[in-house]
Amino acid sequence: MAPDDPSSPAPSRGDGLRYRRVLLKLSGEALLGDKAFGIDHGVLGQYAADVKEAVDQGAQVALVIGGGNIFRGVSPQGAKMSSRAHADYMGMLATMINGMALQDALEAVGLHTRLVSAIDMNEIAEPFIRRRAIRHLEKGRVVVFGAGTGHPYFSTDTAAALRAAEVDAEVILKGTRVDGVFTSDPETDASAQRYRTIYGAEVIQRDLQVMDLTAVTLAKESGLPLIVFNMNRPGTFARVLRGEPVGTTVHWDAQAEPLVLA
């Protein structure tokens, strides 16, 4: 559930965490690092270390990974395929490659994992069964969800919102390469200001493209807050879980101030 006041200090939970069960969404492009294509194992290693830090503090972590470093259905390459559906299925396979790489990196730092696929791939992943996935999280295993929703025309952002609701996550965390949601693109506009909190309706109205409309609608209907933060800053993931004021919180409290700049 969303916090009553998205700008309030983190409540004490004894373990120092504001959020215990979370869904972390990572883009496939994030795995590129400085490469033009494929997977940068240095980036994988940093992400694995950050997830381990969070798990060691008591967090239950599920992940959804995109496939854009390999293939995206909605891309110039995908547009050359015979149909959008065909291209999207190729993109789902790309997410499974990334999921396997992420699983390997997580296990290399000592975490127990389960790779779960929305498409039957019994030799490399188990099928998505809601109660089983929740049980994995309760046992401290990191669950990596691959193959999106298993259906074309839905993004991995939508898959993240869907899986977060299904496993009763407390928050959706979107790890990006910038420090949150800004008034304009901070990579091209030096005067861009970061929002500390923003009402979800404002995200849609201002077309801030935090997630696609289907994903944002699912988050709203589920009452799930969304925190956008820079995953490329080591240690930031755990800081977000502790409720520190990093990144941008997208909330659904209509009574709160709609826009708060950092």
DRENPA-734901 format. One record per residue (C-alpha): residue in three letters; x, y, z. Coordinates in steps of 0.05 Angstrom, whole numbers, plus 5000, padded with zeros to 4 digits. Example, Ala and Ser with C-alpha at 12.3 -4.5 7.8 and 13.67 -1.06 7.14 Angstrom:
ALA524649105156/SER527349795143/
# end
This chain:
MET500050005000/ALA502250714987/PRO504951105048/ASP499951605078/ASP504752175064/PRO509752055008/SER514452595034/SER514352365107/PRO520452035141/ALA520851285138/PRO517250935195/SER521350495241/ARG520749745226/GLY526149495272/ASP530349245214/GLY531249945186/LEU527149805123/ARG521350215100/TYR519849715045/ARG520948975054/ARG517948624994/VAL519549004930/LEU519348924855/LEU525549214821/LYS524849374747/LEU531349414707/SER531849594634/GLY535749154587/GLU539449774562/ALA542249864632/LEU546249224623/LEU549949514564/GLY554649934606/ASP559450244556/LYS558049704504/ALA554149804440/PHE550849114446/GLY550348554495/ILE551948514569/ASP557148884611/HIS559048404666/GLY561648974708/VAL554649264710/LEU551748584726/GLY556648514784/GLN554849184813/TYR547349034809/ALA548448364842/ALA552348684899/ASP546849204910/VAL541448674912/LYS545548254961/GLU546248865006/ALA538648945007/VAL537248205018/ASP542348185075/GLN538448745108/GLY532048325105/ALA528848545039/GLN524948064995/VAL526848234923/ALA523548054858/LEU526248314792/VAL523648434722/ILE528948544668/GLY527948824599/GLY531448594536/GLY533149234499/ASN540649094499/ILE539248504454/PHE532548614420/ARG526249024431/GLY519748904395/VAL518349654393/SER524749854356/PRO527049994284/GLN529349274280/GLY522749014308/ALA518849434258/LYS522249044202/MET519148394226/SER512948104195/SER508648314254/ARG509048664321/ALA507148024356/HIS512947644324/ALA517848194344/ASP515148224415/TYR516147474424/MET523447564402/GLY523948114455/MET521347634508/LEU526847144491/ALA531847704499/THR529347824570/MET530547094586/ILE537847154564/ASN538547754610/GLY534947384665/MET539746804661/ALA545647274663/LEU542747644723/GLN541346984758/ASP548546774748/ALA551147424776/LEU546547394837/GLU548646684853/ALA555946884845/VAL555147344906/GLY551846794946/LEU544446924936/HIS539246384924/THR535146534862/ARG529446284820/LEU528646474747/VAL521246474728/SER518746514657/ALA511946724631/ILE513146254572/ASP514545514583/MET522045404584/ASN522544824632/GLU529844674619/ILE532145364643/ALA526545674685/GLU520445494724/PRO513445724703/PHE510146304739/ILE505646044795/ARG503646614840/ARG503746244907/ARG510345904890/ALA513546574873/ILE511146874938/ARG513846274976/HIS520646364944/LEU520747084968/GLU518746885038/LYS524646405039/GLY529446955021/ARG530446754948/VAL531147294895/VAL525947174841/VAL527547404770/PHE521447464725/GLY522947374651/ALA519147374585/GLY514947974604/THR507547804612/GLY508147234562/HIS503847624513/PRO505648104456/TYR503648834457/PHE505448894532/SER511949204555/THR516448954611/ASP514249574649/THR507249294648/ALA510048614668/ALA513448954728/ALA506949274751/LEU503148624741/ARG508048184778/ALA508748704834/ALA501248664846/GLU501047904841/VAL506547784893/ASP503848324940/ALA509848784934/GLU509749424974/VAL512849854920/ILE515349834848/LEU522550074842/LYS524950294774/GLY532550304769/THR534950784715/ARG541251164696/VAL538651834722/ASP536952054793/GLY529352054786/VAL523852414748/PHE525653104724/THR522053704695/SER525753564630/ASP531153094606/PRO537153194653/GLU541852894603/THR540453454553/ASP537954024598/ALA542654254654/SER536954664685/ALA532454054695/GLN529853984766/ARG528353324800/TYR521553184831/ARG522052904901/THR514852674898/ILE509552714843/TYR502352504839/GLY501251954788/ALA496052354749/GLU501252894738/VAL505952374708/ILE500652214656/GLN498552934645/ARG505653174635/ASP507552564593/LEU513752444635/GLN514351734609/VAL516251424675/MET512850784652/ASP507950644596/LEU500650814607/THR498550094618/ALA503750004673/VAL501950654707/THR494550474705/LEU496049794736/ALA500150124791/LYS494550614805/GLU489250074809/SER493649664855/GLY495350264899/LEU502750144887/PRO507550734894/LEU513250764844/ILE520251014861/VAL524851204804/PHE532251234823/ASN539251164795/MET541250434798/ASN548250594772/ARG550150924838/PRO552550344883/GLY548750284948/THR542750704925/PHE538050104922/ALA538849964996/ARG538050705011/VAL531350714976/LEU529050105016/ARG530850475080/GLY526451055059/GLU531951555048/PRO530052155005/VAL533251934940/GLY530051874872/THR522752074858/THR516651764890/VAL510451724846/HIS504551674894/TRP496951604889/ASP494952044948/ALA490252554918/GLN490452954982/ALA497953054981/GLU501553614945/PRO501753394871/LEU508853644857/VAL514753704905/LEU521453904876/ALA527853654909/
# end
